[in-house]
Amino acid sequence: MNGLWYKLLVRTAGLCGSWIFIIVSRIIATGYFLFSRRVTESSRFYAALYPERGKLYHLWCTFNQYQNFTTIHFDRFLAGQSKSTTFTSQGWEELEAVIGCQGGILLMSHLGNWEMAATLLNQQRDDLKLLLYMGVKEKEGVERMQKDNLRRSGVTIITTDQDDNSPFSALEGIRFLQSGGLVSMAGDIVWRSNQRKVRVTFLGHDAYLPEAPFIFALLSGAPLFVFFAFRIGKNRYHFTLSNPIPIQPESRQDRSKSISQAAQQYADLLEKSLRKHPFEWYHFDRFIY
């Protein structure tokens, strides 16, 4: 959605009530479902998730995916109206033990609400330092507003475009870890064609994950956690943190094998969570091959 139209919708809903936001956003989502070329890819994805079901069911899943995506924007709207977000957590103790010490790397995904995940993490502790690596799209509307909102909440954001190969952004992340902060990276999207990737098995297909988070964990020695935030009600969330994924090669020659094993472990956790929350998959580009 264009940023200008989004702001207009927010102002109108603020005056008339949240029902306006819900209706308009769902109409827009229906329009995308009817006319977007990405619907084919989502339907193909749900065919891999539910191979025993027919094409109409896969389209129904895609429709639910598009409609459910509106809840991300709706909850952001509620937060902007000073409606507090409530949440429960699982696994926070493991992460808290490394904050301020060795730091930690968070693998976030396009399963669940990554924006709310970052916001809720930032609310857990006043002294928490959080850095997000985020890709930049060619035309950003609402995405730019997401980044601005997170910056205002105290989150450090490093953006990279498709042509960015600068080593300095990586160095900043390493320094952030060394200071005891948390570094968040997307584990399920490859931003550049020349980006280093690792192949995993997902839903019985090949998928390619960025190698960078696993390299970060290997070089820094910081533990690697998988982090999800799922919606359990209106402006209510439950976030989970996995046990640290080990990346401990016995020798330099075993590094690739160790990284592949860690990547597959993440892919297995992602698939397990996907089966519990199939309509919170907000990865609309090709993921499986």
Sequence and secondary structure as in RCSB ss.txt:
>XXXX:A:sequence
MNGLWYKLLVRTAGLCGSWIFIIVSRIIATGYFLFSRRVTESSRFYAALYPERGKLYHLWCTFNQYQNFTTIHFD
RFLAGQSKSTTFTSQGWEELEAVIGCQGGILLMSHLGNWEMAATLLNQQRDDLKLLLYMGVKEKEGVERMQKDNL
RRSGVTIITTDQDDNSPFSALEGIRFLQSGGLVSMAGDIVWRSNQRKVRVTFLGHDAYLPEAPFIFALLSGAPLF
VFFAFRIGKNRYHFTLSNPIPIQPESRQDRSKSISQAAQQYADLLEKSLRKHPFEWYHFDRFIY
>XXXX:A:secstr
  HHHHHHHHHHHHHH HHHHHHHHHHHHHHHHHH THHHHHHHHHHHH TTS HHHHHHHHHHHHHHHHHHHHH
HHHHHTT   EEEEESHHHHHTTTTTT EEEEE SBS HHHHHHHHHHH TT  EEEEEE  SS SHHHHHHHHH
HHTT EEEEE TT   HHHHHHHHHHHHTT EEEEESS    TTS EEEEEETTEEEEEESHHHHHHHHH   EE
EEEEEEEETTEEEEEE   B    SSGGGHHHHHHHHHHHHHHHHHHHHHHSGGGB   S  B 
